[in-house]
Amino acid sequence: MSRVLLADIGGTYARFTLANGHLTGGTWSTEVGSRANAIDAMRDFLAIDHGDEPIAGALLAAAGPVEGGRCKLTNAAWVLDEEEIGRALSLPWVRIVNDLEATAGGLPDLTAAQSRQIGAGGSAIPGAPMAIIAPGTGLGMACVIVGPAGRSVVTSEGGHASLASMGSYYDRVVAILRQRYGRVSIERVLSGGGLVNLHQAIAELEGCESPRRTPSDVTAGAFDGSSPLCRAAVDAFCAFLGAVAGDVALTFGARGGVFIGGGIVPRFIDHLAHSAFREQFVAKGRMRAYLERVPTRVILHPTPAFAGLMNLARLANEQPRPRASR
C-alpha cells in the first residue's frame, strides 16, 4: 500500500503524519499561527521524511466548512485548496474533509481505553448513530452511522446554532453575553474563548472586578484554588456542555453514544465527571428516560482525527481520487 500524508489542522495546531495502512512514523505538530499557510507547514514536515516509498496523496482534516475542494479555517487565517496543495507538493491527489467528519468517522474504531464514560448512562446500541461534540479553538459537531455499505458521516456547523435556555442563573449569564455580542451561539461558551467569555460574564454578574484571562488561566485558576470565579466559569462550561450534548443526542438519535472531543475537556475530565454535565444532559423533560440510556464518553485518544483519516486512506489507496479541477 502506498504512503498517504495525513493532517489534522485545527484553529491552533496542525498535526501531520504518514500512513500506509497503519501509521508509519510519529506525529509532527506545529502552531498554525507560526506559518503563513498550510503548504509551508507540509513542506517542513516532508523535509524530515526519510522514507523510501513515494507519497501517493494527501488527506487533510481541516477545522472549517469544506466546499469544492477548498476550506477557509473558521478560527485561523489558513486557506486550504486541494488543487493548489497538490500542485505545490507534486502530489497525485489531495482530499480535504472537515475535521469533525474525520473524527466522527473514526469513532467506531476507538477502543474502550481510548475514551472514558461520564455518568451512569446505558449501553451503546450497535449500529445506532454515534455523535461527537468537540470544544476547542471553536466547536464542532458531527454524527456517524455504520451500515451495510460502510460508514456515513453527517457533518454540521451546529456550533454556530443559538444557545438554548437552561435556567435562571445561566439565563442571566447568557443575557450579559447577549448585550456584548447581540446573539450568543453555542461556540460563544463552549470553546477556549467561551471559557473566557463565561469568566467575564460571571464576574460582571457577581459585581466583581477581574482581569481578562486566557483559557489556560481560567482552567488553572479553577483548580489551584486561587479563583472562585474561574471555578464558577468551568462549572458553567460543564453544565452548558451537558445541555448541548443532550440536544445533539436528541437531534441525531445518537443511541450509539455521544462523544466529547477537542482539547479542552480532557484537562479536567475528573471534574466533568462530578459536575452538572450528566444531569444537564438528561434534563430534557419527557425525553429524560430516553437520554438516560445514552452513554456519554470523553475521547482520550491524542489524535482521534487520524483514526477516521486512516479509513479514508485505505479507500484512497484502493481508488485514488484525482485532484479537483475547477
N, C-alpha and C positions, 0 to 999 in steps of 0.2 A: 504494500500500500504506500502511495506517495505521501510525502510530508505536507501538512497544511499549517499555515500560520493562523493561530487563534489569538483574538484580542478581546479583552473586556474593558471597554472605555467608558468611564463614568465622568461625572462632573468635576471630580477632584483628582482621581488617579486613573491611569491606564496601565493594564497588565497584559503581557504578551507571553506566549509560549508556542511550542511546535508539537504537532501530533501526527502519528501515522497509524491510527487505530488505538493508540494509547499515548499518553504524554511522554515525549522523548527527552525532555530536559526540564530545567527549573523554570519558574515564572520570573520574568523581569518586569519591574514596576517603575513608573515614573510619574511625577506630578504633571497633570495636563497643562497647568499654567507655566511650566518651565520650558515649554517648546511652542513654537509658532503654530505648528499643525501636526496632524497625525502622521503624515508621511515622514517628517523629520524623526519622530519617535520610532517609527517602524524601521527606518534606516539604521538608527542607533542600535536597535535590538538585533537586527540581522547582521550587523557588523561584528557581533560577538558569537555568531553561529559558526561552528566548526564542523557541521555535519557534511557528509559526502553526497547524500541524496538531494536532488533538486526539490524546490518548493513548488508544489502543483498549483496552489491557490491560497486564498485567504478568506477566513470567516471572521467578521468583526461584529461584536455585540456593542451597541452604542446607546448611550442614555439620552434618547430623544426619538421623536417620530421619524420613521423611515418612509420615504416616498420616491419612487422612480430611481432607486439605487443611490439615494442621497440622504444624508442626515445632518441636520444642524443640532449640535448638542444643546439640550434645553438650558443647562446651567453652566455652560462654558463656551468659549469662542470658537472651538474647532468645528469645521465643516468637513464631513467625510463624503467622498464621492467614489463609487465603485470604479468607474472608467478612469478617473484621474489617478487613483491609487494603483490600479493595475498597470497603467502606462508608466508611471513613475518608477515602479519597482519591478517592471518586466514580469508580471505575474499573469499566467494564462486566464485566470478568472478571479473575481473578488465578489463576495456577497456580504452585505451589511444587513443585520437584523437588529431589532430593538433589544436592549439588554435584558429586559424582563421576559421577552419572548424566549431568549436563550435560557435564562434561569428557570422559567416555568417548564420548558421542555426537558430539563434535567431533573425535575422533582421526583419522577418515578425511580430514578437511579440512586437517590440518596439512601444511604444505609441508616439504620436506627441510631448508630453512633454519630452520624453527621447532622443530627438535629435533636432538639430536646423538647419534650412535650410540656406545655404550660397549662396547668389546671387539670381537672379530672377528665372531662371530655369522654368521648366514646372511642370506638374503633373505626378507623377509616374503612369505607365501603370500597372494595376493589372495583376498579373501572369507573368510579364516580369522579366528577370533576375535582381537581386539586387547584387551589388558588394561592397566589402569593401577593403579599403587600410588603414593599421594601422601602423603608425610610432611610435616606442617605443624604447626599447633597440636595436631591429632590425626593419625590415619592413616586414609585412605580407600582403598577398593578397588572396582573395577568392571570390566566387560567389555562390549565392543560387538561385535555380529555384523551384518554387512551382507548382506542377502539381497534377493531379487526384490521383496519387499514393503516394503523400506526398512531402516532401522536398528532393531535391538532391543538395548536396554541391560539388562544384568543387574547390579543393584546388590547390595551386601553390607555387612555390618558385620564384615568379616574382620579389621579392625584390632584387634578385641577377642577374636580367637581366641588360643589359647595359643601362646607362643613355643616353637619346636622346638629340639631339641639340635643343636649344631654342632661339638662337640669339647670336650676337657677344659678349655682355658683359658676359653672362652666359657661353659662349664657352670659354672665357679666364679664368674664374673661374675653369671650368672643366679641362682645359689644365694644370693648376697648380696642381690639384689633380692627373691628369694622370701622371705627372712627378714623383709624390710621390708614387703612387700605381701601375702604369703600366696600369691598367684597372679600370674604375670607374663604379661601379654598382649603381643602384638606391639607395640601402641602404647606400652607402657612403655619401649621402647628406640628405636622409630622414630617420633619426634616431637620437637618442640622440648624438651619436658620429658624426653623419652627421652635426649637428649644430656646433660642434667644428671644423670639417673639413672646413665648409663654412667660419667660422670666420677666421681661419688661412689663407685660400686661399685668401679671400678678403683683409686681412691685407697685404699679400705679393703683391697682385695686386696693392694696393694703395701705396705700398712702406712704410708701417707703421710698427713700432716695437710694438708688442703686446704679453703679456704673454699668455701662454696656459691656457685656461679656461675650466671649466666643462660645461656640457649642461645647468645646472641651472644658472651658472654665465652668460652665453650668454643671456638667456631669461631675467634675472634680469637686466643686463646692457642695454638691448634693451629698457626696459620700464621704468627704473628710470631716464633716460636721461643722464646717465653717459658715454655711449659709442656709438658713431655713428657707429662704426664697428660692434658692436653686433646688432644694429638695422638693418644694412645692411644684416647681416647674417640671421636674422629672415625673412626679406623681401625676400631674395633669397630662403629661405626654403619654404615660402608660394607659390612663383612662381613655383618652381620645383614641389611642391605637386600638384598644379593645373594642370600642364602639364602632370604629370604621371597619375593623376586621370582621365584626359581626354583620355589618351591612354588605361587605364583599361576599361573605359566605351565603347570604340570602340571595344576592344578585346572581351569583354563578351557580347556586345549588351545590356548593362545594362540600359534598358529603365525604369526599376523599381527604379532606383536611384543609386548613388554612395555615400557610407557612409565612413566617415573618423573616424577611431577608434584610439586606442592607448592612451598613457598617456601624449603625448606632446601637441597636438593641443588644447585641452580644456583649457590649461593655458593661451592661447592668442586668444581665439575664436573671440573676438570683432575685434582684429587687422586683423585676417584672413578675416573677412567679408569685410574689406576695403582695402585689399591687392590686388595684381595682381592674386590671386588664380583663381577666376572665369574667368577672361579674358584669362589666360593661359589654363584653362580647355576647353574653346570653340575654341581656336585659332588653329584649325586643317584644315585650308584651306577650301576645298569644303565640308567638313563634319561639318562646323560650325553650320549650321541650324539644323542638327541632334542633336548636343550636346546642343544647346540652349534649347532644350526641355527636357533634362535630369536633374532632380534635384540633387543637391549635399547637403549632410547633415552631420553635425558633431554629433557623438554619445555622449550623456551626461550621459547615464547610467553608474554608477560607476563600475559595474562588468558585462559587456554585454555577456561575455562567458557563464555565468551561465544561461542566458535565453535559449541559444541553448542546453546546457547540460540538462536543465530541460526536454526538449522534448525527448532527448535520454534516460533520466532516466525513463520517463513514458514507453517508449518502452522496456527498460531493465526489468522493473518490470513485464511487460506482457510476455516477452520472455527472461528470464535470459540467459546471454551469459557465457559459462564456460570459465575458464582461458585457455589462449593459452598453448599448449604443443608443444615442439619442440624437 
